[in-house]
């Protein structure tokens, strides 16, 4: 079983459109490369917008803990507020008419970092750490195979942990049901979610864009991928809108012996497909972008299974 992760140095490069097209092409590939699909961009999951998933299973995701002050045990001594370095302990409110303090100390769950310093500092053991629900993960069915995806609640952290969970579920299903590919739509950038998405991958496809910062954005994510010993290929999306920028990316790859998997042309059909909620390869299989994506898919599949041999 192989794992292909599609990445980009920043958001908006067209990574998800490429991943959606690959999901369709894997489904119709005559060589039998069946894929389990995973959307690892849990902070802003959008692959489902192009695959029309039908949720079959959903589970709560608990990530991290938040301090809770028991009002029955709290003596309002203020030790917890002194220990907190994140200003997450709210002091008792002051009643303006009397000027006296009313109520007890409380925890701001958004500001709390879960360090538990207040727990150890509290002289009356009035503070405990409580696990919180940070989001949900789903197993869905699409026209192109099973999809695992998730949503993270606003302000919640541990997205890397949720990415790992989504990938693990996809891998387990692939192993149990004999799929030979896990196709991962990774998050943009180089943060913790990207590290979780890259971990264990057989191949990373970096989607770059021909802008003035294109080489810089691509080089950052390539360094991350290289750090974990994952082989990488590069494709340039919308390569014809700024040929000089596209050539700079090609030259960068040539200097570092990186495989240039393909160049994708700009095509307004991609936007039309997004509006329709379809991969561009199903919406307009005759479009030039669809032909370029099919060629890109062939190069990536060849690299994946060439690696196996």
Residue frames as qw, qx, qy, qz and C-alpha x, y, z in Angstrom:
[[0.000, 0.887, 0.461, 0.000, 0.00, 0.00, 0.00],
 [0.432, 0.219, 0.021, 0.875, 1.28, 3.44, -0.96],
 [0.118, -0.810, -0.413, 0.399, 0.56, 6.86, 0.50],
 [0.369, 0.408, 0.257, 0.795, 0.51, 9.90, -1.76],
 [0.180, -0.738, -0.401, 0.512, 0.24, 13.30, -0.08],
 [0.341, 0.659, 0.299, 0.600, -0.49, 16.47, -2.07],
 [0.426, -0.621, -0.259, 0.605, 1.05, 19.58, -0.51],
 [0.333, 0.772, 0.154, 0.520, 1.69, 23.25, -1.21],
 [0.442, 0.053, -0.353, 0.823, 3.82, 25.95, 0.36],
 [0.181, 0.118, 0.272, -0.938, 0.77, 28.19, 0.84],
 [0.422, 0.466, 0.718, -0.296, -2.98, 28.11, 0.46],
 [0.446, 0.745, 0.126, -0.480, -4.73, 28.77, -2.83],
 [0.081, -0.498, 0.707, 0.496, -2.32, 27.04, -5.20],
 [0.724, 0.224, -0.369, -0.539, -4.93, 24.57, -6.47],
 [0.024, -0.312, 0.932, -0.184, -3.81, 21.64, -4.33],
 [0.511, 0.168, 0.701, -0.469, -7.32, 20.46, -3.50],
 [0.685, 0.536, -0.084, -0.486, -8.43, 20.65, -7.13],
 [0.377, 0.493, -0.777, -0.105, -5.51, 18.39, -8.04],
 [0.192, -0.135, 0.909, -0.343, -6.33, 15.98, -5.19],
 [0.644, 0.324, 0.412, -0.557, -9.99, 15.80, -6.24],
 [0.647, 0.554, -0.378, -0.363, -9.00, 15.06, -9.82],
 [0.174, 0.400, -0.896, 0.087, -6.63, 12.34, -8.59],
 [0.470, 0.033, 0.739, -0.481, -9.47, 10.78, -6.56],
 [0.747, 0.468, 0.107, -0.460, -11.52, 10.51, -9.74],
 [0.523, 0.606, -0.574, -0.174, -8.61, 9.28, -11.87],
 [0.120, -0.313, 0.913, -0.232, -7.67, 6.62, -9.31],
 [0.634, 0.192, 0.567, -0.489, -11.26, 5.39, -9.41],
 [0.776, 0.562, 0.054, -0.283, -11.30, 5.02, -13.20],
 [0.022, 0.680, -0.708, -0.189, -7.68, 3.91, -13.57],
 [0.893, 0.197, -0.297, -0.276, -7.62, 0.71, -15.58],
 [0.452, 0.399, -0.737, 0.306, -4.56, -0.48, -13.68],
 [0.697, -0.449, -0.555, -0.065, -6.70, -1.05, -10.59],
 [0.335, 0.122, -0.475, 0.805, -5.10, 1.44, -8.21],
 [0.387, -0.726, -0.508, -0.255, -8.03, 1.82, -5.82],
 [0.245, 0.326, -0.365, 0.837, -7.66, 4.67, -3.34],
 [0.366, -0.718, -0.543, 0.235, -8.91, 5.59, 0.10],
 [0.213, 0.668, 0.059, 0.710, -9.11, 9.38, 0.26],
 [0.496, -0.575, -0.433, 0.485, -8.16, 11.51, 3.28],
 [0.114, 0.844, 0.074, 0.519, -8.59, 15.26, 3.70],
 [0.672, -0.251, -0.390, 0.577, -5.82, 16.19, 6.11],
 [0.096, 0.329, -0.045, 0.938, -6.52, 19.94, 6.03],
 [0.309, -0.532, -0.774, 0.151, -8.65, 19.69, 9.17],
 [0.130, -0.412, -0.261, 0.863, -8.43, 23.42, 9.96],
 [0.419, 0.492, -0.053, -0.761, -10.24, 24.22, 6.71],
 [0.431, 0.061, 0.878, 0.199, -11.34, 20.96, 5.12],
 [0.459, 0.537, -0.011, -0.708, -12.75, 21.55, 1.63],
 [0.011, 0.192, -0.896, -0.400, -12.07, 18.40, -0.41],
 [0.243, 0.387, 0.864, -0.210, -15.63, 17.31, 0.36],
 [0.324, 0.637, 0.112, -0.691, -16.93, 20.31, -1.57],
 [0.364, 0.499, -0.583, -0.527, -15.74, 18.61, -4.76],
 [0.173, 0.120, -0.974, -0.078, -16.54, 14.99, -3.87],
 [0.634, -0.272, -0.183, -0.701, -20.09, 15.29, -2.43],
 [0.199, 0.149, -0.926, 0.284, -19.47, 12.97, 0.54],
 [0.701, -0.421, -0.316, -0.482, -22.27, 11.02, 2.24],
 [0.162, -0.524, 0.682, -0.484, -21.41, 10.67, 5.92],
 [0.772, -0.111, -0.601, -0.172, -21.55, 7.08, 7.17],
 [0.725, -0.406, -0.419, 0.366, -19.78, 7.43, 10.50],
 [0.073, 0.777, -0.152, 0.606, -18.93, 10.34, 12.77],
 [0.725, -0.385, -0.430, 0.377, -17.02, 10.53, 16.04],
 [0.212, -0.976, 0.033, -0.050, -16.10, 13.29, 18.45],
 [0.693, 0.347, -0.314, 0.549, -12.46, 14.31, 18.63],
 [0.527, -0.844, -0.072, 0.074, -11.10, 15.21, 22.04],
 [0.682, 0.406, -0.157, 0.587, -7.91, 17.18, 21.86],
 [0.216, 0.369, -0.359, 0.830, -6.18, 18.72, 24.85],
 [0.407, -0.579, -0.666, 0.236, -7.46, 19.65, 28.29],
 [0.029, -0.649, -0.014, -0.760, -8.66, 22.86, 29.88],
 [0.174, -0.004, -0.706, 0.687, -8.51, 23.85, 33.54],
 [0.431, -0.592, -0.480, -0.483, -11.76, 23.95, 35.50],
 [0.029, 0.251, -0.574, 0.779, -12.18, 25.64, 38.89],
 [0.369, -0.478, -0.797, -0.017, -14.65, 24.03, 41.29],
 [0.156, -0.631, 0.003, -0.759, -16.62, 26.94, 42.80],
 [0.774, -0.569, -0.209, -0.182, -17.35, 24.87, 45.92],
 [0.847, -0.265, -0.106, 0.448, -13.67, 24.42, 46.73],
 [0.439, 0.506, -0.001, 0.742, -12.24, 27.72, 45.48],
 [0.417, -0.670, -0.379, 0.483, -11.29, 30.21, 48.20],
 [0.292, 0.919, 0.129, 0.229, -10.40, 33.02, 45.76],
 [0.638, -0.606, 0.122, 0.459, -6.83, 33.14, 47.02],
 [0.364, 0.894, -0.161, -0.206, -5.52, 34.11, 43.58],
 [0.522, -0.478, 0.644, 0.289, -2.62, 31.65, 43.51],
 [0.683, 0.352, 0.601, 0.221, -3.84, 30.22, 40.21],
 [0.351, 0.927, 0.130, 0.028, -3.87, 33.63, 38.53],
 [0.217, -0.849, 0.449, 0.177, -0.29, 34.23, 39.62],
 [0.621, -0.211, 0.715, 0.243, 0.80, 30.87, 38.24],
 [0.651, 0.585, 0.477, 0.081, -0.89, 31.30, 34.85],
 [0.320, -0.395, 0.354, 0.785, 1.36, 32.70, 32.12],
 [0.140, 0.295, 0.717, 0.616, -1.41, 32.86, 29.53],
 [0.240, 0.028, 0.178, -0.954, -3.78, 35.26, 31.34],
 [0.417, -0.204, -0.775, -0.428, -6.40, 32.51, 31.23],
 [0.305, -0.440, -0.745, 0.398, -7.52, 32.91, 34.87],
 [0.096, -0.636, -0.263, -0.719, -10.22, 35.57, 35.09],
 [0.107, 0.045, -0.619, 0.777, -10.33, 37.40, 38.43],
 [0.010, 0.588, 0.764, -0.267, -13.57, 37.74, 40.40],
 [0.104, 0.650, 0.378, 0.651, -15.84, 40.40, 38.97],
 [0.181, -0.154, -0.413, 0.879, -16.15, 43.67, 40.87],
 [0.012, -0.751, -0.657, -0.073, -19.58, 45.05, 41.69],
 [0.256, 0.474, 0.040, 0.841, -19.40, 48.81, 40.95],
 [0.401, -0.763, -0.175, -0.475, -21.89, 50.01, 43.62],
 [0.770, -0.638, 0.020, 0.023, -20.15, 48.39, 46.55],
 [0.216, 0.800, -0.554, 0.075, -16.69, 48.08, 45.09],
 [0.617, -0.383, 0.671, -0.150, -16.51, 44.61, 46.57],
 [0.171, 0.296, -0.872, -0.351, -15.42, 41.47, 44.84],
 [0.781, 0.078, 0.336, -0.521, -18.21, 39.10, 43.86],
 [0.917, 0.346, -0.157, -0.125, -17.89, 35.57, 42.50],
 [0.756, -0.439, 0.411, 0.258, -14.78, 33.46, 42.20],
 [0.049, -0.554, 0.635, 0.537, -11.91, 32.94, 39.80],
 [0.834, 0.395, 0.324, -0.208, -12.85, 31.42, 36.45],
 [0.503, -0.235, 0.628, 0.545, -10.96, 29.98, 33.48],
 [0.496, 0.634, -0.169, -0.569, -11.12, 31.40, 29.96],
 [0.862, 0.047, 0.499, 0.078, -11.18, 28.16, 27.89],
 [0.649, 0.747, 0.018, 0.143, -9.94, 29.93, 24.76],
 [0.077, 0.868, -0.439, 0.220, -6.87, 31.38, 26.48],
 [0.746, -0.460, 0.474, -0.090, -6.07, 28.26, 28.54],
 [0.418, 0.602, -0.655, -0.185, -3.08, 26.39, 27.11],
 [0.953, -0.133, -0.212, -0.169, -3.61, 23.28, 29.21],
 [0.391, 0.554, -0.621, 0.394, -0.24, 23.51, 30.97],
 [0.750, -0.456, -0.478, -0.016, -1.80, 22.63, 34.39],
 [0.339, 0.291, -0.444, 0.777, 0.42, 25.06, 36.31],
 [0.428, -0.418, 0.114, -0.793, -2.66, 26.31, 38.16],
 [0.876, -0.243, -0.365, -0.200, -3.52, 22.75, 39.20],
 [0.736, -0.006, -0.458, 0.498, -0.22, 22.31, 41.00],
 [0.140, 0.315, -0.268, 0.900, -0.34, 25.78, 42.51],
 [0.535, -0.508, -0.227, -0.635, -3.87, 25.60, 43.98],
 [0.038, -0.330, 0.774, -0.539, -3.67, 25.06, 47.79],
 [0.606, 0.030, 0.509, -0.610, -7.20, 23.62, 48.04],
 [0.236, 0.006, 0.920, 0.313, -7.06, 21.25, 45.01],
 [0.434, 0.562, 0.418, -0.567, -9.99, 23.13, 43.51],
 [0.432, 0.649, -0.350, -0.519, -8.69, 22.94, 39.93],
 [0.732, 0.010, 0.671, 0.118, -8.80, 19.93, 37.63],
 [0.095, 0.370, -0.597, -0.705, -7.95, 19.41, 33.98],
 [0.663, 0.362, 0.563, -0.334, -10.92, 18.40, 31.85],
 [0.345, 0.016, 0.725, 0.596, -10.63, 16.94, 28.36],
 [0.367, 0.553, 0.167, -0.730, -12.55, 18.97, 25.81],
 [0.666, 0.467, 0.561, 0.150, -14.25, 18.18, 22.53],
 [0.190, -0.535, 0.299, 0.767, -12.20, 19.93, 19.85],
 [0.392, 0.366, -0.459, -0.709, -13.99, 18.74, 16.72],
 [0.855, 0.144, 0.412, -0.281, -15.35, 15.76, 14.81],
 [0.015, -0.387, 0.788, 0.479, -14.02, 13.28, 12.29],
 [0.769, 0.319, 0.188, -0.522, -16.06, 11.48, 9.65],
 [0.322, -0.085, 0.861, 0.384, -15.99, 8.45, 7.42],
 [0.540, 0.531, 0.125, -0.641, -17.95, 9.19, 4.25],
 [0.638, 0.224, 0.672, 0.302, -18.69, 7.56, 0.94],
 [0.217, 0.643, -0.210, -0.704, -18.11, 9.33, -2.37],
 [0.833, 0.496, 0.010, -0.246, -18.52, 8.33, -5.99],
 [0.540, 0.657, -0.512, 0.123, -14.76, 7.70, -6.08],
 [0.650, 0.031, -0.677, 0.345, -14.25, 5.75, -2.86],
 [0.544, -0.695, -0.424, 0.204, -14.25, 6.21, 0.91],
 [0.221, 0.668, -0.144, 0.696, -13.28, 9.60, 2.30],
 [0.574, -0.531, -0.451, 0.429, -12.02, 10.38, 5.80],
 [0.166, 0.574, 0.011, 0.802, -12.23, 14.02, 6.83],
 [0.432, -0.492, -0.573, 0.492, -12.69, 16.16, 9.92],
 [0.005, -0.818, -0.128, -0.561, -13.62, 19.56, 11.26],
 [0.471, -0.131, -0.495, 0.718, -11.87, 21.42, 14.05],
 [0.155, -0.869, -0.462, 0.082, -13.86, 23.82, 16.20],
 [0.246, 0.833, -0.070, 0.491, -12.86, 27.52, 16.00],
 [0.259, -0.806, 0.382, -0.370, -10.01, 28.39, 18.34],
 [0.924, -0.302, 0.230, -0.035, -9.09, 24.75, 19.00],
 [0.060, 0.717, -0.679, -0.147, -5.59, 23.36, 18.70],
 [0.563, -0.182, 0.806, -0.009, -4.11, 19.85, 18.29],
 [0.713, 0.545, -0.085, -0.434, -4.87, 19.86, 14.57],
 [0.265, 0.531, -0.799, -0.095, -1.76, 17.73, 14.05],
 [0.309, -0.070, 0.895, -0.314, -3.24, 15.07, 16.32],
 [0.659, 0.435, 0.377, -0.484, -6.50, 15.15, 14.36],
 [0.519, 0.627, -0.473, -0.337, -4.61, 14.84, 11.05],
 [0.018, 0.350, -0.934, 0.070, -2.88, 11.75, 12.42],
 [0.499, 0.170, 0.732, -0.431, -6.24, 10.27, 13.42],
 [0.666, 0.570, 0.022, -0.481, -7.74, 10.89, 9.98],
 [0.407, 0.579, -0.680, -0.193, -4.75, 9.28, 8.27],
 [0.196, -0.216, 0.929, -0.227, -4.74, 6.31, 10.63],
 [0.635, 0.315, 0.536, -0.459, -8.39, 5.58, 9.92],
 [0.632, 0.632, -0.240, -0.380, -7.77, 5.81, 6.18],
 [0.202, 0.513, -0.834, -0.032, -4.79, 3.46, 6.40],
 [0.394, -0.057, 0.853, -0.338, -6.64, 0.92, 8.52],
 [0.715, 0.454, 0.298, -0.439, -9.53, 0.78, 6.05],
 [0.513, 0.662, -0.478, -0.264, -7.11, 0.47, 3.13],
 [0.000, 0.387, -0.916, 0.104, -5.34, -2.43, 4.82],
 [0.505, 0.104, 0.747, -0.420, -8.55, -4.18, 5.84],
 [0.683, 0.550, 0.351, -0.330, -10.25, -3.93, 2.45],
 [0.750, 0.092, 0.482, 0.443, -7.26, -4.34, 0.15],
 [0.315, 0.948, 0.041, -0.014, -6.86, -0.83, -1.23],
 [0.817, 0.052, 0.024, 0.574, -3.38, -0.16, -2.57],
 [0.296, 0.376, -0.001, 0.878, -3.32, 3.64, -2.25],
 [0.225, -0.757, -0.473, 0.391, -4.11, 6.24, 0.40],
 [0.312, 0.540, 0.227, 0.748, -4.54, 9.63, -1.28],
 [0.363, -0.625, -0.421, 0.548, -4.04, 12.49, 1.17],
 [0.175, 0.803, 0.172, 0.543, -5.00, 16.11, 0.48],
 [0.582, -0.235, -0.407, 0.663, -2.56, 17.76, 2.84],
 [0.131, -0.919, -0.257, 0.267, -2.71, 21.12, 4.58],
 [0.482, 0.777, -0.078, 0.398, -0.79, 24.10, 3.18],
 [0.213, -0.881, 0.331, -0.264, 2.37, 25.51, 4.71],
 [0.547, 0.357, -0.702, 0.284, 4.94, 23.79, 6.93],
 [0.427, -0.499, 0.408, -0.634, 3.27, 23.63, 10.37],
 [0.385, -0.202, 0.849, -0.300, 2.42, 20.70, 12.65],
 [0.786, 0.336, 0.352, -0.381, -0.52, 19.49, 10.50],
 [0.610, 0.659, -0.403, -0.176, 1.82, 19.25, 7.50],
 [0.019, -0.496, 0.852, -0.169, 4.31, 17.22, 9.52],
 [0.594, 0.033, 0.711, -0.374, 1.52, 14.83, 10.51],
 [0.767, 0.533, 0.082, -0.348, 0.31, 14.58, 6.90],
 [0.443, 0.681, -0.578, -0.078, 3.81, 13.87, 5.54],
 [0.387, -0.436, 0.783, -0.217, 4.65, 11.25, 8.15],
 [0.615, 0.048, 0.785, -0.055, 4.77, 7.80, 6.57],
 [0.620, 0.676, 0.035, -0.397, 4.09, 9.04, 3.03],
 [0.813, 0.090, 0.436, 0.375, 5.57, 7.18, 0.07],
 [0.393, 0.286, 0.340, 0.805, 5.60, 10.25, -2.16],
 [0.003, 0.708, 0.343, -0.617, 4.76, 13.94, -1.86],
 [0.381, 0.541, 0.452, 0.598, 3.49, 15.97, -4.78],
 [0.193, -0.509, -0.210, 0.812, 4.19, 19.68, -4.27],
 [0.309, 0.753, 0.502, 0.292, 1.81, 21.98, -6.12],
 [0.342, -0.376, -0.016, 0.861, 3.60, 25.27, -6.81],
 [0.330, 0.860, 0.389, -0.025, 2.35, 28.45, -8.45],
 [0.596, 0.285, 0.127, 0.740, 4.35, 30.78, -10.71],
 [0.161, -0.966, -0.162, -0.122, 4.40, 33.89, -8.56],
 [0.219, 0.782, -0.422, 0.403, 7.24, 36.01, -7.26],
 [0.427, -0.522, 0.627, -0.390, 7.17, 34.07, -4.00],
 [0.932, 0.106, -0.170, -0.302, 6.49, 30.72, -5.69],
 [0.669, 0.353, -0.590, 0.283, 10.03, 29.35, -5.38],
 [0.063, -0.401, 0.608, -0.682, 10.30, 30.46, -1.77],
 [0.744, -0.163, 0.231, -0.606, 6.96, 28.91, -0.80],
 [0.929, 0.191, -0.289, -0.130, 7.83, 25.67, -2.57],
 [0.481, 0.445, -0.638, 0.405, 11.33, 25.45, -1.10],
 [0.354, -0.409, 0.529, -0.654, 9.99, 25.73, 2.46],
 [0.888, -0.060, 0.203, -0.409, 7.68, 22.75, 2.13],
 [0.823, 0.395, -0.402, 0.065, 10.33, 20.80, 0.23],
 [0.141, 0.510, -0.681, 0.506, 12.72, 21.24, 3.16],
 [0.633, -0.247, 0.453, -0.577, 10.03, 19.90, 5.48],
 [0.950, 0.190, -0.055, -0.241, 9.40, 16.88, 3.26],
 [0.625, 0.515, -0.535, 0.242, 13.12, 16.23, 2.84],
 [0.219, -0.534, 0.616, -0.535, 13.65, 16.37, 6.61],
 [0.763, -0.114, 0.490, -0.406, 11.39, 13.34, 6.99],
 [0.272, -0.278, 0.865, 0.318, 13.01, 11.45, 4.13],
 [0.594, 0.519, 0.577, -0.213, 9.98, 11.52, 1.85],
 [0.388, 0.085, 0.568, 0.721, 10.53, 11.59, -1.89],
 [0.222, 0.688, 0.295, -0.625, 9.01, 14.64, -3.61],
 [0.382, 0.355, 0.581, 0.625, 7.83, 15.63, -7.06],
 [0.031, 0.477, 0.158, -0.864, 6.76, 19.11, -8.20],
 [0.297, 0.556, 0.645, 0.431, 4.07, 20.38, -10.52],
 [0.055, -0.164, -0.042, 0.984, 3.42, 23.99, -11.50],
 [0.198, 0.654, 0.726, -0.084, -0.21, 25.04, -11.55],
 [0.235, 0.939, 0.211, -0.134, -1.39, 27.86, -13.85],
 [0.673, -0.262, 0.288, 0.629, 2.08, 27.75, -15.41],
 [0.420, 0.444, 0.439, 0.658, 1.12, 29.88, -18.40],
 [0.105, -0.943, -0.308, -0.073, -0.03, 32.97, -16.51],
 [0.172, -0.923, 0.338, 0.070, 3.54, 33.94, -15.58],
 [0.914, 0.328, -0.201, 0.129, 6.03, 31.97, -17.72],
 [0.267, 0.659, -0.523, 0.470, 9.06, 33.57, -16.07],
 [0.536, -0.469, 0.499, -0.494, 7.89, 32.39, -12.66],
 [0.979, 0.055, 0.099, -0.172, 7.22, 28.89, -13.99],
 [0.728, 0.523, -0.350, 0.273, 10.72, 28.74, -15.50],
 [0.090, -0.654, 0.558, -0.503, 12.21, 29.82, -12.16],
 [0.802, -0.272, 0.394, -0.358, 10.52, 26.85, -10.49],
 [0.947, 0.314, -0.065, 0.027, 11.72, 24.49, -13.22],
 [0.435, 0.664, -0.464, 0.393, 15.27, 25.81, -12.86],
 [0.430, -0.564, 0.523, -0.473, 15.10, 25.40, -9.07],
 [0.937, -0.068, 0.269, -0.213, 14.05, 21.76, -9.49],
 [0.817, 0.507, -0.221, 0.161, 16.72, 21.10, -12.11],
 [0.132, 0.713, -0.539, 0.427, 19.48, 22.42, -9.85],
 [0.454, -0.393, 0.652, -0.463, 18.37, 20.14, -7.02],
 [0.189, 0.108, -0.949, -0.230, 17.59, 17.07, -9.12],
 [0.426, 0.246, 0.631, -0.600, 13.90, 17.25, -8.27],
 [0.223, 0.287, 0.845, 0.392, 11.44, 15.58, -10.61],
 [0.309, 0.224, -0.008, -0.924, 9.18, 18.02, -12.42],
 [0.385, 0.251, 0.882, -0.102, 5.98, 16.00, -12.73],
 [0.263, 0.578, 0.655, 0.409, 4.13, 18.42, -14.98],
 [0.002, -0.109, -0.050, 0.993, 2.82, 21.86, -15.79],
 [0.147, 0.606, 0.776, -0.093, -0.88, 22.60, -15.48],
 [0.132, 0.344, 0.294, 0.882, -2.36, 25.41, -17.61],
 [0.223, 0.223, 0.403, -0.859, -4.70, 28.08, -16.35],
 [0.179, -0.280, -0.790, -0.515, -8.26, 27.16, -17.27],
 [0.380, -0.185, 0.192, -0.886, -11.46, 28.88, -16.16],
 [0.726, -0.146, -0.577, -0.345, -13.14, 25.47, -16.35],
 [0.426, -0.022, -0.752, 0.504, -11.61, 24.72, -12.93],
 [0.173, 0.015, 0.367, -0.914, -13.69, 27.48, -11.36],
 [0.647, -0.035, -0.317, -0.692, -16.79, 26.24, -13.12],
 [0.662, -0.053, -0.747, 0.023, -16.16, 22.75, -11.74],
 [0.172, -0.009, -0.649, 0.741, -15.78, 24.17, -8.24],
 [0.425, -0.013, 0.092, -0.900, -19.14, 25.91, -8.53],
 [0.764, -0.005, -0.457, -0.456, -20.69, 22.64, -9.67],
 [0.651, -0.485, 0.507, -0.291, -18.99, 20.75, -6.84],
 [0.973, 0.210, 0.095, 0.029, -17.16, 18.30, -9.11],
 [0.573, -0.398, 0.443, 0.563, -13.57, 17.40, -9.95],
 [0.300, 0.661, -0.264, -0.635, -12.65, 19.14, -13.17],
 [0.000, -0.255, 0.904, 0.344, -11.84, 15.78, -14.78],
 [0.198, 0.403, 0.891, -0.065, -15.49, 14.71, -14.45],
 [0.227, 0.729, 0.293, -0.575, -17.04, 18.09, -15.20],
 [0.533, 0.781, -0.177, -0.274, -15.16, 18.70, -18.45],
 [0.827, -0.222, 0.442, 0.266, -13.04, 15.65, -19.37],
 [0.674, 0.565, 0.270, 0.391, -12.37, 17.25, -22.75],
 [0.060, -0.994, 0.086, -0.018, -10.81, 20.43, -21.30],
 [0.585, 0.586, -0.450, 0.335, -7.08, 20.98, -21.66],
 [0.272, -0.588, 0.576, -0.498, -6.66, 21.13, -17.87],
 [0.909, -0.126, 0.272, -0.290, -8.28, 17.70, -17.60],
 [0.874, 0.418, -0.204, 0.143, -5.83, 16.30, -20.16],
 [0.227, 0.667, -0.528, 0.474, -2.91, 17.84, -18.25],
 [0.580, -0.452, 0.485, -0.473, -4.17, 16.34, -14.99],
 [0.986, 0.078, 0.071, -0.129, -4.46, 12.89, -16.55],
 [0.683, 0.540, -0.366, 0.328, -0.85, 13.14, -17.74],
 [0.129, -0.635, 0.533, -0.544, 0.24, 14.34, -14.29],
 [0.835, -0.271, 0.304, -0.370, -1.57, 11.41, -12.67],
 [0.948, 0.278, -0.142, 0.066, 0.22, 8.95, -14.96],
 [0.397, 0.617, -0.488, 0.472, 3.61, 10.39, -14.00],
 [0.402, -0.533, 0.493, -0.558, 2.80, 10.25, -10.28],
 [0.949, -0.091, 0.160, -0.257, 1.48, 6.67, -10.43],
 [0.822, 0.429, -0.304, 0.219, 4.57, 5.57, -12.36],
 [0.138, 0.620, -0.542, 0.550, 6.80, 7.15, -9.72],
 [0.671, -0.409, 0.364, -0.500, 4.87, 5.52, -6.87],
 [0.976, -0.010, 0.183, -0.118, 5.05, 2.00, -8.23],
 [0.649, 0.588, -0.375, 0.303, 8.50, 2.40, -9.70],
 [0.190, -0.642, 0.548, -0.501, 9.55, 3.15, -6.12],
 [0.863, -0.234, 0.307, -0.327, 7.97, -0.14, -5.07],
 [0.949, 0.290, -0.058, 0.111, 9.99, -2.11, -7.59]]
